């Protein structure tokens, strides 16, 4: 059922300006309708038409929780889909709940977009029922000589840290990264994942689980965990 103009406006305004700048009113209305359909369910998935890097757009909306990005990554892997680009946001609903809005662009498969969405939704709902322990990261071995850079950036206020990862792109990379961050018990409050010419350029906005900034003493451990997930033996 299409969302009302008032609901679309509330949905749009609850997300960062970068979201509104990136998508047309028509696409935003599609995402808002998915949020409306999700009410009462842990997650919902729909295809949308906003080409990026030649991929098919899939919107996943779910109740936010620790390890959610890892579960989404696992659902996409289990659906045999390759992620080309992705961006994720969180928003607070009118009831005060925190909801994740994740947008993925996957490599073309020849299947109808709505079939892809249904496949991912079925696998994600399965995983959400089983819990994070059911997520097993696939091998993320890099090619010999591949270089990986993992670094933290801090915003002007010091309240939010951004982890940047640059590495060779390969199947299962998102899932490996998300699992490494979940194991470090940090909260992903936003992400932007891009692939260009065989390289992945991924950014994760992180806080502690209780919303506190990540202190300098924690950052090195997180960097090492992420580097180890991407380049075992590094």
N, CA, C and O of each residue as an XYZ file, in Angstrom:
936
protein
N       0.846     -1.188      0.000
C       0.000      0.000      0.000
C       0.886      1.244      0.000
O       1.776      1.361      0.842
N       0.659      2.175     -0.930
C       1.485      3.393     -0.971
C       1.316      4.216      0.306
O       0.223      4.296      0.866
N       2.398      4.816      0.749
C       2.349      5.672      1.937
C       1.705      7.005      1.584
O       1.797      7.475      0.451
N       1.057      7.599      2.564
C       0.435      8.903      2.361
C       1.517      9.976      2.232
O       2.635      9.776      2.708
N       1.203     11.122      1.591
C       2.190     12.206      1.491
C       2.721     12.641      2.859
O       3.895     12.988      2.991
N       1.851     12.622      3.880
C       2.296     13.019      5.219
C       3.314     12.029      5.774
O       4.299     12.430      6.393
N       3.076     10.727      5.551
C       4.014      9.712      6.043
C       5.336      9.803      5.279
O       6.408      9.674      5.870
N       5.257     10.026      3.957
C       6.477     10.155      3.155
C       7.304     11.335      3.656
O       8.527     11.240      3.763
N       6.636     12.446      3.961
C       7.339     13.628      4.456
C       7.999     13.340      5.798
O       9.155     13.705      6.011
N       7.266     12.683      6.713
C       7.822     12.353      8.033
C       9.004     11.409      7.885
O      10.020     11.572      8.561
N       8.877     10.417      7.000
C       9.959      9.455      6.770
C      11.202     10.178      6.248
O      12.307      9.971      6.748
N      11.009     11.023      5.245
C      12.123     11.737      4.635
C      12.823     12.657      5.635
O      14.052     12.699      5.685
N      12.053     13.385      6.420
C      12.634     14.341      7.361
C      13.318     13.673      8.539
O      14.111     14.307      9.235
N      13.020     12.391      8.774
C      13.656     11.672      9.882
C      15.036     11.142      9.501
O      15.753     10.604     10.346
N      15.410     11.294      8.227
C      16.702     10.819      7.742
C      17.626     11.997      7.457
O      17.148     13.120      7.297
N      18.935     11.770      7.389
C      19.878     12.880      7.193
C      19.673     13.583      5.848
O      19.128     12.989      4.918
N      20.104     14.834      5.740
C      20.004     15.571      4.471
C      20.664     14.833      3.307
O      20.199     14.934      2.172
N      21.742     14.091      3.575
C      22.428     13.358      2.508
C      21.492     12.368      1.828
O      21.605     12.121      0.627
N      20.564     11.800      2.603
C      19.593     10.870      2.022
C      18.668     11.607      1.058
O      18.445     11.155     -0.065
N      18.138     12.732      1.497
C      17.201     13.484      0.656
C      17.894     14.022     -0.598
O      17.269     14.151     -1.650
N      19.179     14.333     -0.481
C      19.926     14.819     -1.640
C      20.190     13.716     -2.653
O      20.344     13.985     -3.844
N      20.241     12.475     -2.182
C      20.661     11.362     -3.036
C      19.521     10.753     -3.845
O      19.759     10.127     -4.878
N      18.269     10.935     -3.376
C      17.172     10.208     -4.008
C      16.040     11.131     -4.427
O      15.796     12.172     -3.817
N      15.354     10.715     -5.492
C      14.218     11.480     -6.002
C      13.012     11.292     -5.084
O      12.990     10.392     -4.244
N      12.010     12.154     -5.258
C      10.785     12.034     -4.461
C      10.109     10.687     -4.695
O       9.539     10.100     -3.775
N      10.178     10.207     -5.925
C       9.544      8.919     -6.254
C      10.215      7.768     -5.500
O       9.535      6.897     -4.958
N      11.549      7.769     -5.468
C      12.275      6.703     -4.774
C      12.045      6.802     -3.266
O      11.862      5.784     -2.599
N      12.055      8.018     -2.729
C      11.794      8.206     -1.301
C      10.407      7.676     -0.940
O      10.226      7.068      0.115
N       9.436      7.905     -1.815
C       8.084      7.387     -1.569
C       8.075      5.858     -1.551
O       7.342      5.248     -0.773
N       8.892      5.239     -2.410
C       9.006      3.767     -2.416
C       9.579      3.273     -1.091
O       9.080      2.304     -0.518
N      10.619      3.937     -0.607
C      11.220      3.544      0.677
C      10.242      3.749      1.828
O      10.155      2.916      2.731
N       9.501      4.865      1.793
C       8.529      5.145      2.855
C       7.426      4.087      2.873
O       6.991      3.661      3.943
N       6.976      3.666      1.697
C       5.940      2.629      1.621
C       6.449      1.314      2.200
O       5.693      0.567      2.820
N       7.746      1.035      1.991
C       8.329     -0.178      2.567
C       8.357     -0.069      4.086
O       8.066     -1.044      4.778
N       8.706      1.109      4.618
C       8.707      1.305      6.072
C       7.310      1.088      6.640
O       7.154      0.521      7.721
N       6.298      1.540      5.909
C       4.905      1.349      6.346
C       4.547     -0.128      6.337
O       3.901     -0.621      7.262
N       4.968     -0.840      5.286
C       4.685     -2.281      5.195
C       5.390     -3.063      6.291
O       4.876     -4.076      6.766
N       6.584     -2.587      6.701
C       7.359     -3.320      7.702
C       6.736     -3.281      9.081
O       6.999     -4.172      9.890
N       5.924     -2.285      9.378
C       5.386     -2.124     10.732
C       4.807     -3.444     11.235
O       3.934     -4.037     10.601
N       5.311     -3.894     12.388
C       4.872     -5.173     12.946
C       5.762     -6.330     12.553
O       5.603     -7.430     13.083
N       6.703     -6.114     11.630
C       7.633     -7.161     11.221
C       9.056     -6.740     11.582
O       9.332     -5.545     11.694
N       9.967     -7.706     11.766
C      11.347     -7.343     12.084
C      12.052     -6.658     10.925
O      12.918     -5.812     11.146
N      11.693     -7.013      9.676
C      12.372     -6.446      8.511
C      11.499     -6.582      7.276
O      10.589     -7.410      7.230
N      11.787     -5.758      6.274
C      11.108     -5.852      4.985
C      12.085     -5.391      3.918
O      12.955     -4.559      4.178
N      11.938     -5.937      2.711
C      12.858     -5.646      1.608
C      12.049     -5.340      0.355
O      11.033     -5.983      0.093
N      12.501     -4.362     -0.415
C      11.859     -4.035     -1.688
C      12.910     -3.556     -2.674
O      13.937     -2.999     -2.287
N      12.639     -3.779     -3.951
C      13.507     -3.267     -5.005
C      13.131     -1.818     -5.284
O      11.983     -1.416     -5.092
N      14.103     -1.041     -5.736
C      13.803      0.328     -6.143
C      14.684      0.688     -7.331
O      15.743      0.096     -7.538
N      14.236      1.656     -8.099
C      14.909      2.021     -9.339
C      15.685      3.319     -9.161
O      15.145      4.408     -9.355
N      16.952      3.194     -8.792
C      17.860      4.342     -8.685
C      19.242      3.808     -9.012
O      20.030      3.531     -8.107
N      19.546      3.660    -10.296
C      20.790      2.989    -10.711
C      22.035      3.619    -10.094
O      22.135      4.839     -9.965
N      22.972      2.767     -9.719
C      24.261      3.203     -9.174
C      25.265      2.109     -9.488
O      25.068      0.954     -9.109
N      26.311      2.454    -10.160
C      27.359      1.500    -10.533
C      26.816      0.332    -11.351
O      27.401     -0.750    -11.365
N      25.695      0.558    -12.031
C      25.124     -0.492    -12.865
C      24.391     -1.566    -12.101
O      24.040     -2.596    -12.676
N      24.144     -1.354    -10.803
C      23.501     -2.379     -9.984
C      22.015     -2.160     -9.795
O      21.491     -1.079    -10.062
N      21.339     -3.210     -9.326
C      19.922     -3.145     -8.976
C      19.781     -2.721     -7.519
O      20.443     -3.278     -6.643
N      18.919     -1.735     -7.254
C      18.743     -1.245     -5.901
C      17.825     -2.121     -5.073
O      16.758     -2.525     -5.535
N      18.240     -2.416     -3.842
C      17.409     -3.130     -2.873
C      17.406     -2.329     -1.576
O      18.466     -1.983     -1.053
N      16.226     -2.037     -1.064
C      16.089     -1.317      0.202
C      15.713     -2.309      1.288
O      14.752     -3.064      1.138
N      16.463     -2.311      2.377
C      16.153     -3.158      3.534
C      15.876     -2.237      4.717
O      16.712     -1.410      5.079
N      14.705     -2.387      5.310
C      14.349     -1.614      6.498
C      14.081     -2.595      7.628
O      13.328     -3.555      7.466
N      14.708     -2.344      8.777
C      14.600     -3.282      9.896
C      14.739     -2.539     11.210
O      15.306     -1.448     11.261
N      14.222     -3.130     12.266
C      14.449     -2.603     13.603
C      15.940     -2.682     13.892
O      16.556     -3.734     13.720
N      16.522     -1.565     14.333
C      17.966     -1.542     14.550
C      18.332     -2.409     15.742
O      17.585     -2.494     16.717
N      19.491     -3.050     15.653
C      19.988     -3.914     16.720
C      21.465     -4.167     16.472
O      21.920     -4.036     15.336
N      22.230     -4.526     17.504
C      23.639     -4.861     17.291
C      23.774     -6.029     16.311
O      23.029     -7.006     16.388
N      24.722     -5.917     15.402
C      24.959     -6.993     14.443
C      24.031     -6.997     13.254
O      24.065     -7.932     12.454
N      23.181     -5.955     13.110
C      22.190     -5.960     12.032
C      22.852     -5.958     10.659
O      22.420     -6.691      9.770
N      23.895     -5.146     10.469
C      24.532     -5.105      9.154
C      25.133     -6.458      8.797
O      25.117     -6.859      7.633
N      25.665     -7.162      9.794
C      26.200     -8.504      9.544
C      25.089     -9.453      9.099
O      25.295    -10.279      8.210
N      23.923     -9.336      9.711
C      22.791    -10.180      9.321
C      22.336     -9.847      7.904
O      22.028    -10.743      7.119
N      22.296     -8.556      7.580
C      21.921     -8.168      6.214
C      22.936     -8.712      5.208
O      22.564     -9.229      4.154
N      24.220     -8.588      5.547
C      25.258     -9.105      4.662
C      25.140    -10.601      4.465
O      25.329    -11.106      3.359
N      24.826    -11.313      5.542
C      24.666    -12.755      5.456
C      23.472    -13.123      4.582
O      23.540    -14.073      3.802
N      22.374    -12.368      4.712
C      21.184    -12.634      3.885
C      21.504    -12.443      2.410
O      21.054    -13.223      1.571
N      22.275    -11.414      2.089
C      22.641    -11.164      0.697
C      23.557    -12.263      0.165
O      23.421    -12.695     -0.980
N      24.498    -12.715      1.009
C      25.377    -13.814      0.597
C      24.566    -15.079      0.362
O      24.775    -15.782     -0.627
N      23.643    -15.368      1.268
C      22.829    -16.578      1.130
C      21.895    -16.506     -0.075
O      21.473    -17.532     -0.609
N      21.581    -15.293     -0.492
C      20.760    -15.114     -1.696
C      21.615    -15.089     -2.959
O      21.109    -14.846     -4.055
N      22.926    -15.343     -2.799
C      23.873    -15.388     -3.915
C      23.949    -14.077     -4.674
O      24.006    -14.061     -5.904
N      23.950    -12.965     -3.922
C      24.017    -11.642     -4.534
C      25.335    -10.975     -4.188
O      25.839    -11.095     -3.071
N      25.882    -10.273     -5.163
C      27.140     -9.551     -4.974
C      26.844     -8.074     -4.780
O      26.233     -7.446     -5.645
N      27.272     -7.511     -3.652
C      27.035     -6.101     -3.356
C      28.073     -5.246     -4.086
O      29.278     -5.458     -3.955
N      27.575     -4.272     -4.860
C      28.455     -3.337     -5.565
C      28.653     -2.074     -4.733
O      29.779     -1.623     -4.527
N      27.552     -1.514     -4.263
C      27.575     -0.301     -3.449
C      26.518     -0.434     -2.362
O      25.582     -1.223     -2.485
N      26.676      0.338     -1.309
C      25.672      0.324     -0.243
C      25.797      1.587      0.591
O      26.873      2.176      0.689
N      24.703      1.992      1.182
C      24.704      3.094      2.138
C      23.622      2.792      3.166
O      22.561      2.271      2.823
N      23.886      3.115      4.408
C      22.924      2.800      5.467
C      22.742      3.988      6.390
O      23.686      4.727      6.668
N      21.509      4.165      6.863
C      21.161      5.248      7.776
C      20.334      4.663      8.921
O      19.830      3.543      8.832
N      20.208      5.431      9.981
C      19.244      5.097     11.025
C      18.309      6.281     11.204
O      18.687      7.430     10.973
N      17.089      5.987     11.616
C      16.120      7.047     11.871
C      15.286      6.679     13.080
O      15.174      5.505     13.433
N      14.707      7.674     13.710
C      13.811      7.431     14.834
C      12.372      7.587     14.338
O      12.015      8.615     13.761
N      11.551      6.559     14.568
C      10.173      6.598     14.104
C       9.325      7.458     15.040
O       9.799      7.916     16.080
N       8.075      7.668     14.659
C       7.169      8.478     15.470
C       6.906      7.851     16.835
O       6.531      8.543     17.781
N       7.105      6.527     16.933
C       6.904      5.848     18.221
C       8.163      5.877     19.085
O       8.147      5.417     20.227
N       9.263      6.424     18.533
C      10.508      6.490     19.296
C      11.453      5.337     19.034
O      12.568      5.326     19.556
N      11.030      4.353     18.226
C      11.902      3.216     17.914
C      12.975      3.640     16.910
O      12.764      4.553     16.111
N      14.126      2.969     16.962
C      15.205      3.245     16.014
C      15.134      2.215     14.890
O      15.098      1.008     15.131
N      15.115      2.713     13.674
C      14.945      1.873     12.493
C      16.129      2.085     11.555
O      16.560      3.217     11.336
N      16.646      1.002     11.008
C      17.740      1.080     10.042
C      17.159      1.083      8.635
O      16.254      0.312      8.318
N      17.695      1.962      7.803
C      17.313      2.030      6.391
C      18.595      1.788      5.596
O      19.449      2.670      5.505
N      18.725      0.599      5.025
C      19.941      0.212      4.316
C      19.633      0.037      2.838
O      18.665     -0.628      2.470
N      20.452      0.632      2.006
C      20.251      0.607      0.558
C      21.447     -0.075     -0.082
O      22.587      0.368      0.065
N      21.171     -1.160     -0.794
C      22.219     -1.945     -1.436
C      22.006     -1.940     -2.946
O      20.876     -1.983     -3.432
N      23.111     -1.887     -3.669
C      23.067     -2.096     -5.116
C      23.809     -3.389     -5.398
O      24.983     -3.529     -5.054
N      23.118     -4.340     -6.029
C      23.707     -5.658     -6.259
C      23.926     -5.869     -7.752
O      23.230     -5.289     -8.585
N      24.907     -6.709     -8.074
C      25.229     -6.997     -9.464
C      24.040     -7.660    -10.148
O      23.358     -8.479     -9.532
N      23.779     -7.325    -11.402
C      22.648     -7.924    -12.127
C      22.734     -9.447    -12.158
O      23.814    -10.022    -12.301
N      21.573    -10.088    -12.020
C      21.526    -11.552    -12.033
C      20.610    -12.098    -13.123
O      20.619    -13.297    -13.402
N      19.825    -11.225    -13.734
C      18.845    -11.684    -14.715
C      17.483    -11.945    -14.109
O      16.497    -12.082    -14.834
N      17.413    -12.016    -12.771
C      16.121    -12.238    -12.100
C      15.348    -10.926    -12.004
O      15.931     -9.843    -12.050
N      14.040    -11.037    -11.869
C      13.206     -9.856    -11.694
C      13.549     -9.189    -10.354
O      13.780     -9.884     -9.364
N      13.583     -7.859    -10.314
C      13.953     -7.161     -9.073
C      13.133     -7.580     -7.856
O      13.689     -7.768     -6.773
N      11.817     -7.730     -8.020
C      10.992     -8.100     -6.865
C      11.280     -9.528     -6.407
O      11.134     -9.841     -5.225
N      11.688    -10.393     -7.335
C      12.082    -11.749     -6.935
C      13.328    -11.698     -6.061
O      13.435    -12.425     -5.073
N      14.269    -10.833     -6.432
C      15.478    -10.665     -5.616
C      15.111    -10.172     -4.220
O      15.620    -10.673     -3.217
N      14.213     -9.177     -4.171
C      13.805     -8.623     -2.882
C      13.147     -9.691     -2.012
O      13.425     -9.772     -0.815
N      12.288    -10.498     -2.595
C      11.603    -11.548     -1.830
C      12.598    -12.586     -1.319
O      12.468    -13.089     -0.203
N      13.597    -12.901     -2.151
C      14.611    -13.883     -1.758
C      15.416    -13.368     -0.556
O      15.647    -14.101      0.406
N      15.838    -12.101     -0.623
C      16.626    -11.529      0.474
C      15.776    -11.408      1.737
O      16.251    -11.703      2.834
N      14.520    -10.975      1.588
C      13.651    -10.814      2.759
C      13.445    -12.142      3.475
O      13.479    -12.192      4.705
N      13.232    -13.219      2.722
C      13.022    -14.532      3.335
C      14.249    -14.963      4.129
O      14.124    -15.483      5.238
N      15.435    -14.746      3.561
C      16.654    -15.158      4.247
C      16.956    -14.274      5.451
O      17.443    -14.759      6.472
N      16.669    -12.975      5.336
C      16.919    -12.081      6.459
C      15.982    -12.381      7.617
O      16.421    -12.393      8.768
N      14.706    -12.622      7.347
C      13.763    -12.948      8.417
C      14.174    -14.241      9.116
O      14.015    -14.378     10.329
N      14.702    -15.187      8.340
C      15.223    -16.433      8.921
C      16.347    -16.135      9.908
O      16.355    -16.636     11.033
N      17.296    -15.311      9.466
C      18.456    -14.979     10.294
C      18.066    -14.174     11.522
O      18.622    -14.384     12.600
N      17.120    -13.255     11.376
C      16.684    -12.455     12.517
C      16.022    -13.328     13.575
O      16.093    -13.030     14.767
N      15.385    -14.396     13.141
C      14.773    -15.336     14.082
C      15.839    -16.151     14.800
O      15.738    -16.409     16.000
N      16.876    -16.558     14.040
C      17.929    -17.398     14.611
C      18.887    -16.596     15.476
O      19.435    -17.122     16.445
N      19.097    -15.314     15.132
C      19.998    -14.472     15.912
C      21.378    -14.387     15.301
O      21.712    -15.157     14.400
N      22.195    -13.443     15.791
C      23.520    -13.197     15.230
C      24.452    -14.392     15.239
O      25.353    -14.461     14.402
N      24.272    -15.337     16.154
C      25.199    -16.460     16.218
C      25.113    -17.344     14.987
O      26.020    -18.131     14.718
N      24.008    -17.215     14.229
C      23.872    -18.035     13.037
C      24.698    -17.498     11.876
O      24.819    -18.160     10.845
N      25.272    -16.295     12.032
C      26.029    -15.676     10.952
C      27.447    -16.219     10.962
O      28.162    -16.070     11.953
N      27.857    -16.840      9.881
C      29.221    -17.344      9.760
C      29.889    -16.602      8.618
O      29.454    -16.734      7.474
N      30.937    -15.822      8.890
C      31.566    -15.054      7.814
C      32.258    -15.956      6.813
O      32.920    -16.918      7.203
N      32.116    -15.664      5.528
C      32.816    -16.454      4.522
C      34.290    -16.094      4.506
O      34.681    -15.076      5.076
N      35.113    -16.907      3.866
C      36.524    -16.552      3.767
C      36.675    -15.201      3.087
O      35.948    -14.895      2.142
N      37.612    -14.392      3.560
C      37.817    -13.079      2.963
C      39.278    -12.904      2.585
O      39.833    -11.811      2.702
N      39.898    -13.986      2.133
C      41.319    -13.932      1.816
C      41.557    -12.976      0.653
O      40.804    -12.959     -0.321
N      42.611    -12.188      0.772
C      42.951    -11.247     -0.292
C      44.004    -11.863     -1.205
O      44.691    -12.816     -0.839
N      44.110    -11.299     -2.389
C      45.108    -11.785     -3.340
C      46.505    -11.411     -2.847
O      46.666    -10.415     -2.141
N      47.512    -12.201     -3.211
C      48.886    -11.875     -2.807
C      49.259    -10.466     -3.265
O      48.997    -10.080     -4.404
N      49.875     -9.709     -2.360
C      50.294     -8.363     -2.706
C      49.228     -7.303     -2.531
O      49.511     -6.118     -2.709
N      47.994     -7.699     -2.184
C      46.927     -6.720     -1.997
C      47.219     -5.860     -0.769
O      47.718     -6.354      0.242
N      46.908     -4.593     -0.865
C      47.170     -3.650      0.228
C      45.840     -3.226      0.847
O      44.904     -2.865      0.133
N      45.764     -3.270      2.163
C      44.561     -2.852      2.888
C      44.924     -1.707      3.823
O      45.928     -1.773      4.533
N      44.110     -0.663      3.824
C      44.287      0.467      4.732
C      43.065      0.561      5.630
O      41.932      0.575      5.148
N      43.297      0.625      6.946
C      42.217      0.762      7.929
C      42.569      1.941      8.822
O      43.600      1.917      9.494
N      41.734      2.968      8.841
C      42.055      4.153      9.643
C      40.786      4.773     10.210
O      39.694      4.597      9.670
N      40.954      5.502     11.310
C      39.860      6.231     11.939
C      39.941      7.713     11.589
O      41.023      8.297     11.542
N      38.783      8.306     11.346
C      38.643      9.749     11.220
C      37.692     10.206     12.314
O      36.774      9.476     12.688
N      37.904     11.400     12.823
C      37.060     11.915     13.905
C      36.358     13.178     13.444
O      36.968     14.028     12.796
N      35.066     13.309     13.777
C      34.380     14.538     13.393
C      34.809     15.687     14.319
O      35.483     15.476     15.328
N      34.403     16.889     13.952
C      34.874     18.081     14.680
C      34.518     18.036     16.161
O      35.271     18.529     17.000
N      33.362     17.439     16.482
C      32.918     17.407     17.879
C      33.584     16.293     18.671
O      33.597     16.325     19.902
N      34.138     15.305     17.969
C      34.733     14.155     18.645
C      33.708     13.134     19.099
O      34.059     12.139     19.733
N      32.427     13.376     18.774
C      31.359     12.487     19.237
C      31.164     11.284     18.324
O      30.573     10.285     18.734
N      31.652     11.369     17.096
C      31.419     10.295     16.138
C      32.720      9.969     15.424
O      33.418     10.872     14.962
N      33.050      8.690     15.330
C      34.250      8.263     14.627
C      33.852      7.537     13.348
O      32.887      6.773     13.329
N      34.589      7.780     12.305
C      34.372      7.089     11.034
C      35.566      6.184     10.767
O      36.714      6.629     10.763
N      35.276      4.911     10.546
C      36.308      3.944     10.197
C      36.325      3.813      8.678
O      35.305      3.504      8.063
N      37.475      4.046      8.087
C      37.637      3.903      6.643
C      38.442      2.646      6.344
O      39.474      2.387      6.962
N      37.948      1.872      5.382
C      38.641      0.658      4.958
C      38.779      0.700      3.438
O      37.790      0.818      2.715
N      40.005      0.601      2.974
C      40.274      0.507      1.534
C      41.004     -0.803      1.298
O      42.038     -1.068      1.910
N      40.456     -1.625      0.403
C      41.050     -2.929      0.166
C      40.590     -3.466     -1.173
O      39.750     -2.857     -1.837
N      41.129     -4.588     -1.567
C      40.685     -5.263     -2.781
C      39.268     -5.784     -2.564
O      38.982     -6.399     -1.536
N      38.387     -5.543     -3.523
C      37.021     -6.034     -3.399
C      36.963     -7.529     -3.688
O      37.697     -8.037     -4.536
N      36.090     -8.221     -2.980
C      35.894     -9.653     -3.206
C      34.597    -10.095     -2.552
O      34.047     -9.394     -1.701
N      34.117    -11.251     -2.952
C      32.848    -11.768     -2.433
C      32.939    -11.951     -0.921
O      33.943    -12.441     -0.405
N      31.884    -11.554     -0.222
C      31.820    -11.747      1.225
C      32.535    -10.700      2.042
O      32.612    -10.825      3.264
N      33.072     -9.647      1.391
C      33.832     -8.640      2.124
C      32.956     -7.904      3.129
O      33.351     -7.735      4.282
N      31.766     -7.460      2.708
C      30.872     -6.741      3.618
C      30.564     -7.573      4.853
O      30.585     -7.061      5.972
N      30.278     -8.853      4.651
C      29.936     -9.717      5.775
C      31.122     -9.863      6.732
O      30.943     -9.854      7.949
N      32.332     -9.998      6.182
C      33.514    -10.117      7.035
C      33.728     -8.856      7.864
O      34.022     -8.937      9.057
N      33.580     -7.680      7.230
C      33.747     -6.418      7.947
C      32.692     -6.250      9.028
O      33.007     -5.894     10.164
N      31.434     -6.509      8.669
C      30.343     -6.324      9.622
C      30.483     -7.265     10.811
O      30.201     -6.881     11.947
N      30.914     -8.492     10.556
C      31.106     -9.438     11.656
C      32.256     -9.021     12.564
O      32.175     -9.178     13.782
N      33.331     -8.489     11.975
C      34.461     -8.043     12.784
C      34.041     -6.901     13.700
O      34.437     -6.862     14.865
N      33.242     -5.971     13.181
C      32.779     -4.846     13.997
C      31.783     -5.321     15.057
O      31.794     -4.827     16.184
N      30.934     -6.266     14.702
C      29.984     -6.814     15.681
C      30.737     -7.489     16.828
O      30.363     -7.350     17.992
N      31.802     -8.223     16.488
C      32.586     -8.910     17.518
C      33.270     -7.912     18.451
O      33.529     -8.226     19.612
N      33.560     -6.716     17.948
C      34.168     -5.680     18.784
C      33.130     -4.899     19.584
O      33.479     -3.973     20.316
N      31.877     -5.261     19.450
C      30.767     -4.663     20.205
C      30.712     -3.142     20.020
O      30.687     -2.372     20.980
N      30.696     -2.744     18.743
C      30.476     -1.340     18.418
C      29.188     -1.235     17.614
O      28.729     -2.212     17.023
N      28.624     -0.059     17.601
C      27.367      0.180     16.907
C      27.647      0.924     15.604
O      28.319      1.956     15.607
N      27.134      0.401     14.491
C      27.258      1.063     13.196
C      26.040      1.959     13.027
O      24.922      1.463     12.889
N      26.243      3.269     13.035
C      25.115      4.197     12.931
C      24.968      4.754     11.515
O      24.008      5.466     11.218
N      25.908      4.433     10.661
C      25.828      4.854      9.267
C      26.957      4.208      8.497
O      28.005      3.900      9.065
N      26.753      3.999      7.195
C      27.826      3.405      6.396
C      27.663      3.815      4.945
O      26.566      4.133      4.485
N      28.776      3.799      4.243
C      28.792      4.088      2.812
C      29.831      3.165      2.200
O      31.021      3.278      2.493
N      29.378      2.244      1.343
C      30.247      1.211      0.790
C      30.256      1.350     -0.723
O      29.203      1.347     -1.361
N      31.447      1.472     -1.293
C      31.555      1.643     -2.740
C      32.668      0.766     -3.289
O      33.671      0.514     -2.621
N      32.470      0.307     -4.521
C      33.525     -0.440     -5.203
C      33.844      0.269     -6.520
O      32.943      0.692     -7.243
N      35.120      0.390     -6.814
C      35.570      1.025     -8.046
C      36.814      0.300     -8.547
O      37.808      0.175     -7.832
N      36.741     -0.176     -9.792
C      37.903     -0.807    -10.432
C      38.522     -1.898     -9.568
O      39.744     -1.984     -9.442
N      37.679     -2.722     -8.979
C      38.175     -3.850     -8.196
C      38.609     -3.522     -6.788
O      39.118     -4.393     -6.082
N      38.416     -2.261     -6.353
C      38.783     -1.875     -4.986
C      37.531     -1.460     -4.224
O      36.606     -0.880     -4.792
N      37.515     -1.764     -2.938
C      36.404     -1.382     -2.067
C      36.820     -0.177     -1.229
O      37.918     -0.133     -0.675
N      35.917      0.798     -1.148
C      36.128      1.994     -0.327
C      34.946      2.076      0.640
O      33.872      2.556      0.277
N      35.147      1.612      1.853
C      34.048      1.473      2.809
C      34.245      2.411      3.997
O      35.352      2.553      4.517
N      33.152      3.046      4.413
C      33.183      3.953      5.568
C      32.073      3.538      6.536
O      30.931      3.319      6.131
N      32.423      3.434      7.809
C      31.456      3.075      8.848
C      31.486      4.135      9.942
O      32.542      4.392     10.521
N      30.341      4.755     10.233
C      30.229      5.664     11.376
C      29.935      4.817     12.609
O      28.940      4.093     12.646
N      30.797      4.907     13.617
C      30.733      3.996     14.764
C      30.584      4.739     16.079
O      31.110      5.839     16.249
N      29.857      4.123     17.013
C      29.835      4.544     18.410
C      29.883      3.280     19.260
O      29.746      2.168     18.749
N      30.078      3.466     20.561
C      29.909      2.329     21.468
C      28.426      1.938     21.476
O      27.581      2.700     21.007
N      28.114      0.760     22.004
C      26.731      0.290     22.003
C      25.791      1.227     22.760
O      24.603      1.306     22.450
N      26.332      1.936     23.756
C      25.485      2.850     24.519
C      25.476      4.267     23.928
O      24.934      5.194     24.531
N      26.081      4.425     22.744
C      26.073      5.721     22.086
C      27.271      6.604     22.386
O      27.423      7.662     21.776
N      28.130      6.185     23.320
C      29.311      6.997     23.653
C      30.317      6.954     22.498
O      30.352      5.988     21.735
N      31.130      8.002     22.376
C      32.182      7.983     21.361
C      33.175      6.862     21.646
O      33.329      6.435     22.790
N      33.837      6.396     20.613
C      34.851      5.360     20.766
C      36.170      6.037     21.112
O      36.693      6.827     20.327
N      36.692      5.734     22.261
C      37.923      6.378     22.733
C      39.155      5.880     22.010
O      39.133      4.817     21.389
N      40.238      6.654     22.090
C      41.488      6.272     21.418
C      42.002      4.901     21.825
O      42.600      4.192     21.016
N      41.767      4.523     23.091
C      42.291      3.240     23.578
C      41.595      2.053     22.913
O      42.141      0.950     22.896
N      40.391      2.268     22.363
C      39.647      1.180     21.720
C      39.928      1.097     20.225
O      39.741      0.045     19.613
N      40.368      2.178     19.650
C      40.444      2.244     18.190
C      41.472      1.278     17.611
O      41.225      0.649     16.582
N      42.622      1.160     18.268
C      43.648      0.279     17.743
C      43.150     -1.169     17.699
O      43.388     -1.879     16.721
N      42.457     -1.608     18.762
C      41.935     -2.981     18.798
C      40.940     -3.208     17.670
O      40.925     -4.270     17.049
N      40.100     -2.196     17.408
C      39.111     -2.319     16.328
C      39.810     -2.388     14.977
O      39.447     -3.200     14.126
N      40.819     -1.530     14.779
C      41.557     -1.543     13.520
C      42.220     -2.899     13.277
O      42.190     -3.422     12.163
N      42.815     -3.458     14.319
C      43.487     -4.749     14.180
C      42.472     -5.847     13.853
O      42.739     -6.709     13.016
N      41.309     -5.819     14.512
C      40.277     -6.825     14.266
C      39.780     -6.750     12.828
O      39.585     -7.781     12.183
N      39.574     -5.539     12.324
C      39.090     -5.376     10.955
C      40.166     -5.811      9.957
O      39.870     -6.497      8.978
N      41.413     -5.409     10.209
C      42.503     -5.809      9.313
C      42.670     -7.318      9.293
O      42.917     -7.903      8.238
N      42.537     -7.949     10.444
C      42.664     -9.410     10.509
C      41.538    -10.112      9.762
O      41.741    -11.178      9.180
N      40.323     -9.500      9.780
C      39.197    -10.097      9.061
C      39.388     -9.980      7.557
O      39.016    -10.876      6.800
N      39.973     -8.863      7.134
C      40.138     -8.616      5.700
C      41.378     -9.314      5.151
O      41.350     -9.877      4.056
N      42.471     -9.274      5.925
C      43.719     -9.908      5.512
C      44.203    -10.843      6.605
O      45.068    -10.470      7.398
N      43.653    -12.069      6.661
C      44.087    -13.016      7.694
C      45.595    -13.165      7.684
O      46.206    -13.364      6.634
N      46.187    -13.066      8.863
C      47.639    -13.201      8.976
C      48.381    -11.895      8.841
O      49.608    -11.856      8.942
N      47.620    -10.787      8.606
C      48.302     -9.501      8.451
C      48.908     -9.080      9.775
O      49.529     -8.021      9.861
